[in-house]
């Protein structure tokens, strides 16, 4: 009878040896570095910046034959902004949000050189 119990006890001891009675501890993770989207835009050449702005306008389902001008303007609701002029004489206000999304607003911001659409709020 002892012969039958010893192998069973040995197997039980091996199985229990792999058990850890304490729950696994979460490993601390380093916070992902915050991306400075404004710095990335400021690093672009004027042609690259205009291409980026063209893409933002196009992605917002607006029509712009080409971005002819873009200039930084006063912040809109605390966010960096640009006045963008298209070759078809339309103006857009582009606002860089904290998450890197560029919001496209119809017309120029107040004081940006166009009187098409006064002050958009985001």
RARARA-V576130 format. One record per residue. N is the residue number from 1. PHI is phi in radians with two decimals (* if undefined). OMEGA is omega in radians with two decimals (NA if undefined). Layout:
N&PHI&OMEGA / N&PHI&OMEGA
//
This chain:
1&*&3.12 / 2&-1.08&3.12 / 3&-1.13&-3.13 / 4&-1.33&-3.08 / 5&-1.42&-3.08 / 6&-1.06&3.11 / 7&-1.10&3.13 / 8&-1.16&3.11 / 9&-1.16&3.11 / 10&-1.09&3.12 / 11&-1.13&3.13 / 12&-1.11&3.13 / 13&-1.13&3.11 / 14&-1.13&3.14 / 15&-1.15&3.14 / 16&-1.27&3.14 / 17&-1.11&3.13 / 18&-1.42&-3.13 / 19&-1.47&3.08 / 20&-2.00&-3.07 / 21&-1.17&-3.13 / 22&-1.58&3.13 / 23&-1.22&-3.14 / 24&-1.14&3.13 / 25&-1.54&3.09 / 26&-1.22&3.13 / 27&-1.41&3.12 / 28&-1.14&3.12 / 29&-1.98&3.10 / 30&-1.30&3.11 / 31&-1.17&3.13 / 32&-1.13&-3.14 / 33&-1.12&-3.14 / 34&-1.34&-3.13 / 35&-1.43&3.09 / 36&-1.65&-3.06 / 37&-1.15&3.13 / 38&-1.12&3.10 / 39&-1.09&3.12 / 40&-1.15&3.10 / 41&-1.16&-3.13 / 42&-1.17&3.10 / 43&-1.35&-3.08 / 44&-1.27&3.00 / 45&-1.24&3.11 / 46&-0.97&3.13 / 47&-1.16&3.12 / 48&-1.16&3.13 / 49&-1.09&3.13 / 50&-1.12&3.09 / 51&-1.14&3.10 / 52&-1.11&3.14 / 53&-1.18&3.08 / 54&-1.03&-3.13 / 55&-1.10&3.12 / 56&-1.11&3.13 / 57&-1.13&3.13 / 58&-1.11&3.13 / 59&-1.11&3.10 / 60&-1.47&3.13 / 61&1.14&3.01 / 62&-1.85&-3.11 / 63&-1.82&3.07 / 64&-2.57&-3.08 / 65&-1.15&3.02 / 66&-2.96&3.07 / 67&-1.48&-3.12 / 68&-1.60&-3.13 / 69&-2.47&2.99 / 70&-2.66&3.12 / 71&-2.48&3.10 / 72&-1.18&3.11 / 73&-2.24&3.12 / 74&-1.03&-3.12 / 75&-1.02&3.07 / 76&-1.90&-3.08 / 77&0.89&3.09 / 78&1.47&-3.12 / 79&-1.92&3.08 / 80&-1.01&-3.08 / 81&-2.51&3.12 / 82&-2.37&2.95 / 83&-1.66&-3.08 / 84&-2.11&3.10 / 85&-1.88&3.10 / 86&-1.59&3.12 / 87&-1.09&3.13 / 88&-1.59&3.06 / 89&1.24&3.04 / 90&-1.53&3.08 / 91&-2.10&3.13 / 92&-2.31&2.98 / 93&-1.88&3.12 / 94&-1.89&-3.07 / 95&-2.10&3.13 / 96&-1.56&3.13 / 97&-1.45&-3.06 / 98&-1.06&-3.11 / 99&-1.54&3.09 / 100&1.62&3.11 / 101&-1.37&3.07 / 102&-1.75&3.11 / 103&-1.57&-3.10 / 104&-1.82&3.13 / 105&-2.02&-3.11 / 106&-1.18&3.08 / 107&1.49&-3.13 / 108&-1.52&3.06 / 109&-1.21&3.13 / 110&-0.96&3.12 / 111&1.42&-3.10 / 112&-1.64&3.04 / 113&1.84&3.11 / 114&-2.42&-3.14 / 115&-1.88&-3.07 / 116&-1.04&-3.08 / 117&-2.29&-3.13 / 118&-1.28&3.05 / 119&0.36&2.97 / 120&-1.59&3.03 / 121&-1.84&3.10 / 122&-1.80&NA
//
